[in-house]
């Protein structure tokens, strides 16, 4: 079997969302995702659902802790109904600084909290679907009130799938225990995934009494591609920019540490405090890029992605721009081959 193939509209504005989703469906993608960076992650998916019929839609990711699970549950329920069962809720915990300083929400160890978040979502959805008593009581979240006036009622599709993003081993174990899948952070290598992430996922699955085939592993790293090697090199520059951004966050240092690159985090973090964002990509050497990214032109990218991700990922991202008809046709063929 091949992969399910995903793309994203990570910088799309509302007025662009419908057409972006329709285009992705026409290209043959299995799903299209939105991120919560400079725009809300849920709103564009209403338009994506309206303008498509087949393609899956999802958040990759919505930031969990600034929203009550009740708020998230209601949004996800409506999107699942409106899309006729095509919605996947991807959640992320974000790092301490963003939770406290950008969202102004309290911080606590994320793994126990996101576990309760997902458990409470399932309890709320069960109440929506059956009309039964809502009774979830945890350390971080408690939900014990649901009157008919506030219950949206049942839907004709299964509850939304829930995936969480994970870089650390604790969140990976939670994903295996209570979620339907894990979204591997782009700031990830296959060595780190195989040595750290997947063993923890398997521990979680074992605890929940499930098997690996009951679970989806999505994504695997960055991608630098194009019609020729010159285009690949230009894409490598963007990968270095992203690696330097994520690498400056001390929460992600464990990935660098696993490869013996721990001092890179301290250097990048200091540069970020000095506002040297434009200079930070120069800290990332080419051999580091090759650990984090598939780097290959269109005619070699399928073989490279299959060699790297087969046996690890069920879903992979392929987000080539395809600005010209020639590039679009090449991307369409790559998607087809990845799915084969």
C-alpha positions as CSV (number, residue, x, y, z in Angstrom):
1,X,0.0,0.0,0.0
2,X,1.0,3.6,-0.6
3,X,0.6,6.6,1.6
4,X,-2.3,9.0,2.1
5,X,-1.0,12.3,0.8
6,X,-1.8,15.6,2.5
7,X,-1.2,19.3,1.7
8,X,-1.9,22.5,3.6
9,X,-3.2,26.0,3.2
10,X,-1.1,27.3,6.1
11,X,-1.1,31.0,5.1
12,X,-4.4,31.1,3.2
13,X,-6.9,33.8,4.0
14,X,-10.6,33.2,4.2
15,X,-11.2,34.4,0.7
16,X,-8.7,31.9,-0.7
17,X,-9.7,28.9,1.3
18,X,-12.5,27.5,-0.9
19,X,-10.5,27.7,-4.1
20,X,-7.4,26.2,-2.4
21,X,-9.4,23.3,-1.2
22,X,-11.1,22.7,-4.5
23,X,-7.7,22.8,-6.3
24,X,-6.2,20.3,-3.8
25,X,-9.1,17.9,-4.4
26,X,-8.6,18.2,-8.1
27,X,-4.9,17.4,-7.7
28,X,-5.7,14.1,-6.0
29,X,-4.8,14.9,-2.4
30,X,-6.4,12.9,0.3
31,X,-6.7,15.7,2.7
32,X,-6.0,19.4,3.2
33,X,-5.0,21.0,6.6
34,X,-4.9,24.4,8.2
35,X,-2.5,25.6,10.8
36,X,-3.0,28.1,13.6
37,X,-0.3,30.6,12.9
38,X,-1.4,34.0,11.7
39,X,-5.0,32.9,11.1
40,X,-7.6,30.9,12.8
41,X,-7.4,27.2,11.9
42,X,-11.1,26.4,12.0
43,X,-12.8,29.1,10.0
44,X,-11.2,28.3,6.6
45,X,-12.4,24.7,6.8
46,X,-16.0,25.8,6.6
47,X,-15.3,27.1,3.1
48,X,-13.1,24.1,2.3
49,X,-16.0,21.8,3.2
50,X,-18.4,23.8,1.1
51,X,-16.3,23.8,-2.0
52,X,-15.3,20.1,-2.0
53,X,-16.9,16.7,-1.9
54,X,-14.3,14.1,-1.3
55,X,-11.1,15.5,0.3
56,X,-10.5,15.2,4.0
57,X,-10.2,18.5,6.0
58,X,-8.4,19.1,9.2
59,X,-6.4,21.3,11.6
60,X,-2.7,20.8,11.7
61,X,-2.8,22.0,14.3
62,X,-5.3,24.0,16.4
63,X,-3.8,25.1,19.7
64,X,-5.6,23.3,22.5
65,X,-5.2,25.0,25.8
66,X,-6.4,28.5,24.9
67,X,-9.8,27.0,24.1
68,X,-12.0,25.1,26.5
69,X,-12.6,21.5,25.3
70,X,-16.3,22.4,25.2
71,X,-15.6,25.2,22.7
72,X,-13.4,22.9,20.6
73,X,-16.0,20.1,20.8
74,X,-18.8,22.3,19.5
75,X,-16.7,23.6,16.6
76,X,-15.4,20.1,15.6
77,X,-18.9,18.6,15.8
78,X,-20.3,21.2,13.5
79,X,-17.5,20.8,11.0
80,X,-17.9,17.0,11.1
81,X,-21.6,17.4,10.3
82,X,-21.1,20.0,7.6
83,X,-18.3,18.1,5.9
84,X,-20.3,14.8,6.0
85,X,-17.7,13.1,8.2
86,X,-14.5,14.4,6.6
87,X,-13.1,16.4,9.5
88,X,-10.0,15.4,11.6
89,X,-9.2,17.5,14.7
90,X,-5.5,18.0,15.0
91,X,-4.4,19.5,18.3
92,X,-1.1,20.9,19.6
93,X,-0.1,21.9,23.0
94,X,2.3,24.7,22.0
95,X,5.2,25.7,24.2
96,X,5.1,27.5,27.5
97,X,6.1,30.9,26.3
98,X,3.3,31.1,23.7
99,X,0.7,29.8,26.1
100,X,1.6,32.2,28.8
101,X,2.6,35.3,26.8
102,X,0.8,35.1,23.5
103,X,-2.5,33.4,24.7
104,X,-2.4,34.4,28.4
105,X,-3.4,31.0,29.7
106,X,-1.8,29.1,32.6
107,X,0.9,26.5,32.0
108,X,1.3,23.1,33.4
109,X,3.0,19.9,32.2
110,X,1.3,19.4,28.8
111,X,1.0,15.6,28.5
112,X,-1.4,15.0,31.5
113,X,-3.4,18.0,30.4
114,X,-3.8,17.1,26.7
115,X,-4.7,13.6,27.7
116,X,-7.6,15.0,29.8
117,X,-8.4,17.4,26.9
118,X,-8.9,14.5,24.5
119,X,-10.8,12.4,27.0
120,X,-13.2,15.2,27.8
121,X,-13.8,15.8,24.0
122,X,-14.9,12.2,23.7
123,X,-17.1,12.5,26.7
124,X,-18.8,15.7,25.3
125,X,-19.3,14.1,21.9
126,X,-20.8,11.0,23.5
127,X,-23.3,13.3,25.2
128,X,-24.0,15.1,22.0
129,X,-24.6,11.9,20.1
130,X,-26.7,10.0,22.7
131,X,-28.2,12.7,24.9
132,X,-26.7,10.9,27.9
133,X,-25.4,12.5,31.0
134,X,-22.2,14.4,30.7
135,X,-19.9,13.4,33.5
136,X,-16.2,13.9,33.0
137,X,-14.2,14.9,36.0
138,X,-10.4,15.2,35.9
139,X,-7.6,17.1,37.5
140,X,-7.5,19.8,34.7
141,X,-11.0,19.6,33.2
142,X,-14.4,18.8,34.6
143,X,-17.6,18.7,32.5
144,X,-20.9,17.8,34.3
145,X,-23.6,20.0,32.8
146,X,-25.3,19.5,29.4
147,X,-28.9,20.5,29.1
148,X,-31.0,19.9,25.9
149,X,-30.9,23.6,25.0
150,X,-27.1,23.5,24.6
151,X,-26.8,20.0,23.1
152,X,-26.5,20.2,19.2
153,X,-27.8,16.6,19.0
154,X,-26.5,13.6,17.0
155,X,-24.9,13.5,13.6
156,X,-24.9,10.8,10.9
157,X,-21.2,10.2,11.0
158,X,-18.7,9.0,13.5
159,X,-17.2,11.4,16.0
160,X,-14.2,13.4,14.6
161,X,-10.9,11.7,14.7
162,X,-8.4,13.3,17.1
163,X,-4.7,13.6,16.3
164,X,-2.1,15.4,18.5
165,X,1.2,16.8,17.5
166,X,4.2,15.5,19.5
167,X,7.9,16.2,19.7
168,X,8.5,14.9,23.2
169,X,8.1,11.3,24.4
170,X,5.3,12.1,26.9
171,X,2.9,13.6,24.3
172,X,3.7,10.7,22.0
173,X,2.7,8.2,24.6
174,X,-0.5,10.1,25.2
175,X,-1.2,10.0,21.5
176,X,-1.0,6.3,21.4
177,X,-3.2,6.0,24.5
178,X,-6.1,8.2,23.7
179,X,-5.9,9.5,20.1
180,X,-6.6,8.2,16.7
181,X,-3.2,9.4,15.3
182,X,-0.1,11.5,15.8
183,X,1.1,14.4,13.7
184,X,4.9,14.3,13.6
185,X,6.3,17.8,13.9
186,X,8.3,19.0,10.9
187,X,11.2,19.5,13.4
188,X,11.8,15.8,13.5
189,X,14.2,13.3,12.0
190,X,13.6,9.7,11.2
191,X,16.2,8.6,13.7
192,X,14.4,10.6,16.4
193,X,11.1,9.2,15.3
194,X,12.2,5.6,15.3
195,X,14.3,5.8,18.5
196,X,12.0,8.0,20.6
197,X,8.5,8.8,19.2
198,X,7.3,5.4,17.9
199,X,8.3,3.4,20.9
200,X,6.3,5.7,23.1
201,X,3.4,5.6,20.7
202,X,3.5,1.8,21.0
203,X,3.5,2.0,24.8
204,X,0.4,4.1,24.6
205,X,-1.3,1.8,22.2
206,X,-0.5,-1.2,24.4
207,X,-2.1,0.6,27.4
208,X,-5.2,1.3,25.4
209,X,-5.5,-2.3,24.1
210,X,-5.0,-1.2,20.5
211,X,-2.7,-2.2,17.7
212,X,-0.5,-0.2,15.3
213,X,-3.0,-0.6,12.5
214,X,-5.7,1.2,14.6
215,X,-3.6,4.3,14.6
216,X,-2.3,6.9,12.0
217,X,1.2,8.3,11.9
218,X,1.1,11.5,9.8
219,X,4.0,13.4,8.3
220,X,7.7,12.9,8.9
221,X,9.7,16.0,8.1
222,X,10.4,18.9,5.8
223,X,10.5,18.7,2.0
224,X,12.7,20.5,-0.5
225,X,11.8,19.8,-4.1
226,X,11.2,21.4,-7.5
227,X,11.6,20.7,-11.1
228,X,15.4,20.6,-11.0
229,X,18.3,20.8,-8.5
230,X,18.4,24.6,-8.7
231,X,14.8,24.7,-7.5
232,X,15.7,22.2,-4.7
233,X,18.5,24.4,-3.5
234,X,16.1,27.3,-3.3
235,X,13.8,25.2,-1.2
236,X,16.7,24.2,1.0
237,X,17.0,27.8,2.0
238,X,13.4,27.8,3.2
239,X,14.0,24.6,5.2
240,X,17.0,26.2,6.9
241,X,14.9,29.1,7.9
242,X,12.3,26.9,9.4
243,X,14.8,24.7,11.2
244,X,16.5,27.8,12.7
245,X,13.2,29.1,13.9
246,X,12.1,25.9,15.6
247,X,15.6,25.1,16.7
248,X,15.8,28.3,18.7
249,X,13.0,27.0,21.0
250,X,14.5,25.2,23.9
251,X,11.5,22.9,24.2
252,X,12.7,21.2,21.0
253,X,16.3,20.8,22.0
254,X,15.8,17.1,22.6
255,X,15.8,16.5,18.9
256,X,19.1,18.2,18.4
257,X,20.5,16.5,21.5
258,X,19.6,13.1,20.0
259,X,22.0,13.8,17.1
260,X,24.7,15.5,19.2
261,X,23.8,19.0,18.1
262,X,22.6,20.4,21.4
263,X,24.8,23.5,21.4
264,X,22.9,24.6,18.3
265,X,19.8,25.4,20.3
266,X,21.7,27.7,22.6
267,X,23.3,29.6,19.7
268,X,20.0,30.0,17.9
269,X,18.1,31.0,21.0
270,X,20.6,33.8,21.7
271,X,20.4,35.0,18.2
272,X,16.6,35.1,18.4
273,X,16.8,37.2,21.5
274,X,19.0,39.6,19.6
275,X,16.5,39.8,16.7
276,X,18.9,38.2,14.3
277,X,16.2,36.2,12.5
278,X,17.7,36.7,9.0
279,X,21.1,35.4,10.1
280,X,19.9,32.3,11.9
281,X,19.5,30.0,8.8
282,X,23.3,30.3,8.3
283,X,23.8,28.3,11.5
284,X,22.1,25.2,9.9
285,X,24.6,23.1,7.8
286,X,23.6,21.1,4.8
287,X,24.1,17.8,6.5
288,X,21.6,18.8,9.2
289,X,19.1,19.6,6.5
290,X,19.4,16.1,5.1
291,X,18.4,14.6,8.4
292,X,15.3,16.8,8.7
293,X,14.2,16.9,5.0
294,X,13.8,15.0,1.8
295,X,15.8,17.0,-0.7
296,X,15.2,15.8,-4.3
297,X,13.8,17.1,-7.6
298,X,10.4,15.9,-8.9
299,X,11.8,12.9,-10.8
300,X,13.5,11.5,-7.7
301,X,11.3,12.7,-4.8
302,X,8.9,9.7,-4.8
303,X,11.7,7.2,-4.4
304,X,13.3,9.4,-1.7
305,X,10.1,9.8,0.3
306,X,9.2,6.1,0.1
307,X,12.7,5.1,1.2
308,X,12.5,7.4,4.2
309,X,8.9,7.0,5.3
310,X,7.7,3.5,4.4
311,X,7.0,1.5,7.4
312,X,6.8,4.6,9.6
313,X,4.2,7.0,8.2
314,X,0.7,6.3,7.0
315,X,0.2,9.9,5.8
316,X,2.8,12.2,4.2
317,X,2.8,15.8,3.2
318,X,3.6,16.9,-0.3
319,X,3.1,20.6,-0.7
320,X,4.8,21.6,-3.9
321,X,3.4,24.9,-5.2
322,X,2.8,23.8,-8.8
323,X,2.7,27.4,-10.2
324,X,2.8,26.4,-13.9
325,X,0.8,23.8,-15.7
326,X,4.0,21.8,-16.2
327,X,4.7,21.8,-12.4
328,X,1.1,21.0,-11.6
329,X,1.1,18.0,-13.8
330,X,4.4,16.8,-12.3
331,X,2.9,17.3,-8.8
332,X,-0.2,15.4,-9.8
333,X,1.8,12.5,-11.0
334,X,3.9,12.5,-7.8
335,X,0.8,12.4,-5.6
336,X,-0.5,9.5,-7.7
337,X,2.8,7.5,-7.3
338,X,2.9,8.2,-3.6
339,X,-0.6,6.8,-3.2
340,X,0.1,3.7,-5.4
